[in-house]
Amino acid sequence: MRAVFTYGGSVVLVGLVLWAALAVLPACGAQNRIAWTWSDWCPVNTSLAAENQLASLTDANRSLERAILQRERELAALQCVPDVPVQIAEPKQTEPEKPPLPEKIDRKDWNDRRIGLLEGCWELESRFVTNNRETGETSRYNVWEMCFDAAGKGREEMLADNGATCEGPVQGRFDGNGKLIIEEPANLQCSDGEYIYRLRSACELNDNGTASCVVSQPEVGGSTTVEFRRSARDN
C-alpha cells in the first residue's frame, strides 16, 4: 500500500511539472508541437538580438563622432603661426667715393715760368679728333694723358674710340711770351699701324686752374683747342 502511494505521488508530481512547463512555453513563443530540446520549445528571439547589436554599434559610432568633434574644436583653437623666413641683413649700400678734385695749377709758378709745375701727370679735359688724310676716317680720342718729370721731360699716351693706342715722348717748356709749349719730337705711332702727324701745343692758364691749349700740326697745318688738367691720381 505504501509503495502504491509513493508511485502514485510520483506520477502526480511529474504531471504538475509538465503542466507548469506548458504554461510557460507560450510566453517565450513556443507552439503546440513536439520538440526534443528546450531550445526547440523556447526558441531564441533573433530579431531582438539583432536590434540589441545595432543599438550597441550606434552608441559606439556616436562616441566616435563626439571624439572627432572634440578634436576638431581643439584644432580650431590652436593658433597656427606661419613660418617666418630668416631675414638676412643685406650689406648697406654705400655710395662710391668720389675721386678727389684735381689740384689746380699754381698761377705764381706759371707766371714765374717754372717748368717744374709740369711734374706729374696731366689728362685731357675735353676731346681730341683726328681725320685720316687718305681715307677721310675720323678717330676720336677721349683719353690723352701726359706725364712729366721735374725737368719737363715726359711721355704721352692716347686712346682712340676704336681701341687703338698711340704712345710717344713729349717735352715741355715755356716760351718768351709765357706760354707753355708741349712738343712731340716726331710723328706719334699708333698700335693699329697708323700715326698722328707731329703735334705742338701752346697752352695758357685758365682761371679755373686748367690749361687751354691750341694744338697744331706744323707739317700739315690745321689746329684745334683742347683743355688739360692735373690728373686726380697725383693728388
C-alpha positions in Angstrom: 0.0 0.0 0.0 2.9 2.5 0.8 4.6 1.6 -2.5 1.5 2.3 -4.5 1.1 5.6 -2.8 4.6 6.5 -3.5 4.4 5.6 -7.1 1.1 7.4 -7.5 2.6 10.5 -5.8 5.4 10.5 -8.2 3.1 10.4 -11.2 1.1 13.3 -9.8 4.4 15.3 -9.2 5.5 14.7 -12.8 2.2 15.7 -14.1 2.3 19.0 -12.2 5.8 19.8 -13.6 4.7 19.2 -17.2 1.6 21.4 -16.6 3.8 24.2 -15.3 6.1 23.9 -18.3 3.3 24.0 -20.8 2.0 27.1 -19.1 5.4 28.9 -19.5 6.1 27.9 -23.1 3.6 30.3 -24.8 5.3 33.2 -23.1 8.6 32.5 -25.0 6.9 32.0 -28.3 6.6 28.1 -28.2 4.0 26.4 -30.3 1.9 23.3 -29.6 4.3 20.8 -31.3 6.6 18.1 -30.4 10.1 19.3 -29.5 13.1 17.3 -28.5 15.2 20.1 -26.8 14.4 23.1 -24.6 15.6 25.5 -27.4 13.1 23.9 -29.7 10.3 24.5 -27.1 11.5 28.1 -26.4 13.5 29.4 -29.5 15.7 32.5 -29.2 14.3 35.7 -30.5 16.9 36.6 -33.2 15.2 39.9 -34.1 15.7 41.2 -30.6 19.3 40.2 -30.6 20.0 42.0 -33.9 18.3 45.1 -32.5 20.5 45.0 -29.4 23.7 44.6 -31.6 22.6 47.6 -33.8 22.0 49.7 -30.8 25.4 48.9 -29.4 27.1 49.8 -32.8 25.1 53.0 -32.9 26.3 54.0 -29.5 29.9 53.3 -30.5 29.5 55.3 -33.7 28.1 58.3 -31.7 31.1 58.1 -29.3 33.5 58.2 -32.3 31.6 61.2 -33.8 31.8 63.0 -30.4 35.6 62.3 -30.2 36.1 63.6 -33.8 34.1 66.8 -33.0 36.2 67.4 -29.9 39.4 67.0 -31.9 38.2 69.5 -34.5 37.4 72.0 -31.8 40.9 71.6 -30.3 42.5 72.1 -33.7 40.4 75.2 -34.4 41.5 76.6 -31.1 45.2 76.3 -32.0 47.0 79.5 -33.1 48.8 78.5 -36.2 51.9 80.7 -36.7 53.3 80.6 -40.2 57.0 80.0 -40.6 58.8 83.3 -40.9 61.8 83.2 -43.3 65.1 84.1 -41.9 65.8 87.7 -42.5 69.3 88.2 -43.8 70.6 91.7 -43.4 71.8 93.0 -46.8 75.0 94.8 -46.9 74.4 98.5 -46.6 74.7 100.2 -49.9 77.4 102.9 -49.8 78.0 105.4 -52.5 81.3 105.0 -54.2 83.8 107.5 -53.0 84.1 110.4 -55.4 87.6 110.9 -56.8 89.4 113.9 -55.3 89.3 117.1 -57.3 92.5 117.7 -59.3 94.9 120.2 -57.9 94.8 123.5 -59.7 97.9 124.9 -61.4 99.6 127.5 -59.3 99.5 130.8 -61.1 102.6 132.1 -59.4 104.6 129.2 -60.7 103.1 129.6 -64.1 104.0 133.3 -64.2 107.5 132.5 -63.0 107.8 130.0 -65.8 108.8 127.3 -63.5 108.8 124.2 -65.7 108.7 122.1 -62.5 105.0 122.7 -62.3 104.6 120.2 -65.0 105.9 117.4 -62.8 103.3 114.6 -62.5 100.5 113.6 -64.9 98.0 115.6 -66.9 94.9 114.4 -68.6 92.6 115.6 -71.4 89.6 117.6 -70.1 87.9 117.8 -73.5 88.0 115.6 -76.6 90.5 115.4 -79.5 89.6 114.4 -83.0 91.8 113.4 -86.0 91.0 112.8 -89.7 92.8 110.4 -91.9 94.1 112.4 -94.9 93.9 109.4 -97.2 90.6 107.6 -96.1 88.8 110.5 -94.5 88.1 108.3 -91.5 87.6 110.1 -88.2 89.1 109.0 -84.9 88.0 110.4 -81.5 90.4 110.4 -78.5 88.7 110.6 -75.2 91.8 109.7 -73.3 95.0 111.7 -73.7 97.5 111.6 -70.8 100.9 113.2 -70.4 103.3 112.6 -67.5 106.4 114.7 -66.9 109.4 114.8 -64.6 110.6 118.0 -62.9 112.6 119.0 -66.0 109.6 118.9 -68.3 110.6 115.6 -70.0 107.6 113.3 -70.4 105.7 110.7 -72.2 102.2 110.7 -73.6 99.5 108.1 -74.4 96.3 108.5 -76.4 93.4 106.0 -76.6 91.0 106.1 -79.6 87.4 105.1 -79.6 88.3 102.1 -81.9 90.7 100.8 -79.2 93.9 101.9 -80.9 96.6 103.4 -78.6 99.2 106.0 -79.6 102.3 106.5 -77.5 105.5 108.5 -77.6 107.8 111.1 -75.9 107.0 114.7 -75.3 108.9 117.8 -74.0 107.5 120.8 -72.1 109.0 124.3 -71.9 107.9 128.0 -71.5 108.4 130.3 -74.5 109.3 134.0 -74.3 105.6 135.0 -74.2 104.9 133.0 -71.1 103.1 130.2 -72.9 103.7 126.6 -72.0 104.8 124.7 -75.1 104.5 120.9 -75.3 106.0 119.3 -78.4 106.5 115.9 -79.9 109.9 115.2 -81.5 108.3 113.1 -84.3 105.0 111.7 -85.6 103.1 109.7 -82.9 102.9 106.0 -83.7 99.7 104.0 -83.0 99.0 100.3 -82.3 96.9 99.9 -85.4 99.8 100.8 -87.8 98.6 104.4 -88.3 100.3 107.5 -86.9 99.4 111.1 -86.0 101.4 113.9 -87.5 103.7 115.6 -85.0 101.7 117.8 -82.5 102.7 121.1 -80.9 100.6 122.5 -78.1 100.7 126.2 -76.9 99.0 126.5 -73.6 97.7 129.3 -71.4 96.4 129.1 -67.8 92.7 129.4 -67.2 91.2 131.0 -64.1 89.8 127.6 -63.1 93.3 126.1 -62.8 93.2 124.2 -66.1 95.4 124.8 -69.2 93.8 125.7 -72.5 96.0 124.5 -75.4 95.9 125.3 -79.1 97.1 122.0 -80.7 98.6 122.4 -84.2 100.4 120.1 -86.7 103.3 122.2 -88.2 103.9 119.8 -91.2 100.3 119.7 -92.5 98.6 122.7 -90.9 95.3 122.8 -89.1 94.7 123.3 -85.4 92.2 122.7 -82.6 91.8 123.8 -78.9 91.7 121.3 -76.0 92.0 121.6 -72.3 94.2 119.7 -69.9 94.1 119.4 -66.1 96.2 117.8 -63.5 95.4 114.1 -63.1 93.4 113.4 -59.9 95.6 110.4 -59.2 98.5 112.7 -58.4 96.7 114.4 -55.5 
